[in-house]
Amino acid sequence: MTQTQNAFKDDRKLTYLNSNGADKPLISPVSATVVDSARSYRLGRFKEILVQNDVAGIILYDPINIRYAFDSSNMQVWTSHNPVRYAMILADGPAILWEFKGCEHLNDGLPGIDELRTAVSWMFMSKGDKAAAGVEVWADEIADVLRQYGGGNKRFAADKLDGPGLHALESRGFTYVEGAELTERARSIKSAAEIELMRWTIRVCEAGMARIYEHSVPGVTERELWAHLHFENARSGGDWLETKLLACGPNTNPWYTECSDRVCQKGEMISFDTDMIGPYGYCADLSRSWTCGYTPMNDTQKRIYSTALEQIDHNLAILSPGMSFAEYNEKSWRIPSKHVDYRYSLAAHGVGMADEWPVIPLHVDFGDTATGGEIEPGMVLCIESLVAEQGSESVKLETQVLITDTGYERLDSFPWEVV
């Protein structure tokens, strides 16, 4: 790197690399007591919402919900599209995990699991023409559990359930209740222990962002930069990245172009969105933009960046517990007309073990279909901005905040650019 390239390097960003030295992974300071507290709280939230909605039990196939309930992690990406492990939480009964055969030992020591069974798979990939018979075996076992612990309540919920399983339970006299709303609402309010776990994920993410910044020099490819976030996350105990949203120069506009082998050029804008599922299963969803080679921004880059930061600052300032989503929309920052066609579709969204409810659309897109509800203490929200115009690059900014009894607290602290 030449002295000219290094002249505008922001050393504040590099301080987010771990204090043990960049050659070592980050070591979590979170205590076992905090982890156990989060586990107990989360399982309790699921049971509480079942009682509130008069549901006997909920079947969980979504690996994020299984992680939330039990802190049980096994092949989460693969099982998100292959229904081979599942759980049931009973409102007035045990919490049962059906684990993929041969993986039962992965759950040793997890206190929330009252009973561990071997999963019954009935997906076509593994059962083929025997799938119909497999679903009957599965449904008989699920029905037996509901009858045993349901107290006569025939209402069951599921977060994700393929049609054959749903029809099989209905044919046995049970009534389906949509489970996604139950799990999303339960997960939306975080405990203090959860926030401590999330703070650590964000710390790991910011170390990964510092690596991206350190290597943001001419000649690097978008994929090479993105790999630095994967590296820091994986070696520090994290799980995966939900997207591949890092782009430079013309690839930033329109947004959503996934990282490629394009070589970044000096002075181009580098913009990214982490979408990182990190240690303890929590999400760090942060966005930043800066120039390749640590060059000062040109006039257009400065103007667009300042506009994006204005949106973030405004929409943070109006956050208030008890505010309805509709009121937040009414008071939110208004995007100038020349940026409307290049806009991001939302102003804020919930985040926990992944992106969550609620999603508050940008005012341009806030209509009758926007979710109702209000901002509550204990929610964690991501406040977003994407600003571009015809022929420009895109600037993507995003921060993650905890809603408190009196306002909000930012959970990330990776510096914005100085413009």
C-alpha positions, 0 to 999 in steps of 0.5 A: 500500500502506498503512502497516498493510499494510506493517507486517509485510513481511519485507524478507529475502525481497525481498533475493532480487531481483537485485542489478543492480536489479529492472528487469534479468534475472539474469546467470549467473556459471556458467562455460563450463567448468562447463557442459561438465563437466556435459555430459560427465558426463551423457552418460557416465552414460547410456553407463555404465548401458547397459553395466551393463545389457547394452543396445546402445543407448537411444532417447530421445524424452523432451525432458528426457532429450535435454537431459540427454544433449546439452544440446540444447533445442528446442521441449521442451514441444511435443515432449513430446507430439509425437514429432518429434525423438529421439536414440540413445545407443550403449553402444559407439558414437556418440551420434546426434541426429535433429533436427526438419527445419530446426532442425539449426543449434540444435545447433551447438557441442554437444560430445556429439553425434557425428552429427546427422541429420534426424528421421523423423516417423511420427505420425498428425498429420503423416502420417495414412494414411501413418503406417504407411509412415513407421514402416517407414522409421524402423525401418529406420534405427534397426535399421541403427544398432543392427546397425552398433554393437551388436556383435551385441547385440539388446537396445535400450531406449527411454524413450518409444516409441509402439506402432508403433515398438516393434513394428517394431523387435521384428519386426526381431529386437530385444528391448525393455528398459524405458528409464525405469528406466535414465534415472531411475537415471542421472540420480539422481546429480548431479555437482558441476557439475550442482549448480552449475547447479542452484544458479543455477536456484534463485537465479532461482526465489527471485528469482521468489518474491520478486516473488510476495511483493512483490505479495502484496497485497489485490486481486491475482489468483492468476494475476497472482501466478503470472505473476511467477514466469514472468516472472523465469524466462523473462527469466533464461533458464529454460524453463517451469513444470510446474504452475499451483499457486498458490492463496489462501484457500479455494482452497488446500484441497483442494490442487491447485486451479490458479491462477485469476482469484480475487482474494486478500483481506487476511489469506488464506493464499497457498500455492504450489509452483514446479515451475520448469524454469529456466536450464540445464534444471534444476528448482527445486521449492520451496513456500512459504506466507504471508498476503496483505497481510503480516498476522500469521497468525491462530491457526489459520494459525499452528498449521497453519504450525508443524505443516508446518514441524515435518514439514519439520524432522523429515524433514530431520534424519533424512536420512542417506546409505545409509539405505533408503527403508523406514528413512526412512519408518519414522523419518519424521514422523507426521501427526496424524489430523485432517490425514490426509484433507488430506495430501500423498501423499509425503514426499520425491522426487528432482529434477534436470532435473524431478521424478525417482525416487525418490518416497518416499510419506508414511508413511500411503501407504507400502506394498508398492508403494513403491519400494525403494532407498536414499538416496545421496550425489549425490542431490538430494531435495525434502522436502515438507509439506502441512498442512490440516484441515477448514475450514482453508486449506492450508500448503504447504512444500518445500525442496531438498537435496543428499545429501552423504557425511555428511548433507545440504545445503539448496540453497534459502534463501528464508526461512520465515515467523516464527510 
